[in-house]
Amino acid sequence: MISPINAAKQKLKNDGLAIGMGVRNFRGPEISSIMKSAGYDWLFIDMEHNSMDIDIASQISVAAQDAGITPIVRVPDFAHHHATRVLDCGAMGIVFPHVENADIAKKLVSFCLFPPKGHRSMTGSLPQLNFKSMPISEVATTINDNMLIVVMLESPEAIENVDEIAAVSGVDVILIGTNDLCMEMGIPGEYSNPKIKEAYTKVIKACEKYNKTPGMGGVYDEKLMSEYIGMGMKFILSGSDLSFMMNSAKQRSQNLRSFLKINN
């Protein structure tokens, strides 16, 4: 039996740090090998906040599998076909945004997992298995075991319900969407606010209780990232392709212009 290796899930099983980056503006499958070489464990292929379509997301996912970096797609909403189609086409995980309670979480898990763990429809040969024909029971078990289901908590209501959400079987990661959480709390951009730290503490405790992984998104100040990782955050969205390019490009242009002043 061929078993796909979910690099991010393996890191988390070994109690390591699984570091990902957001793919929003880059449209070529080369981003998979580039980010693998840069030391990342997973790609956050974002279909919520840009124009990326399922074809591009699928191409990047297949390339990511071959490169050894886990392709995880953030879908735009709770429609089952958004999750199942990218999973059929190569994704090894799904990020569901704006999950508010356990009932929603249970429904979303059922979309992603084959019976008996869920109600996902069985398809033909899958790219995660290199399109090889296998007994259906082995396909279901292998894909289910290598799935990463991530639910995003982005409101005070979701944080309040974190204990029941974390208890849902099949959920692997509880990812705090810190930007939206700050907005919903009326403290936009205050990532170090005591209310946010309290939310982080609550999520981490719930994850420890139910053997789930706490995740962090939206926080990119390295000092604050270090603090939250020290608290127990393990699944880290470290930034996006655009932010990495802009920061590096800006630094280079500023450095080059400073040479003129030095030489004059």
Secondary structure, 3 states (H helix, E strand, C coil): CCCCCCHHHHHHHCCCCEEEEEECCCCCCHHHHHHHHCCCCEEEEECCCCCCCHHHHHHHHHHHHHHCCEEEEECCCCCHHHHHHHHHCCCCEEEECCCCCHHHHHHHHHHHCCCCCCCCCCCCCCHHHCCCCCCHHHHHHHHHHCCEEEEEECCHHHHHCHHHHHCCCCCCEEEEEHHHHHHHHCCCCCCCCHHHHHHHHHHHHHHHHHCCEEEEECCCCHHHHHHHHHHCCCEEEEEEHHHHHHHHHHHHHHHHHHHHHHHC
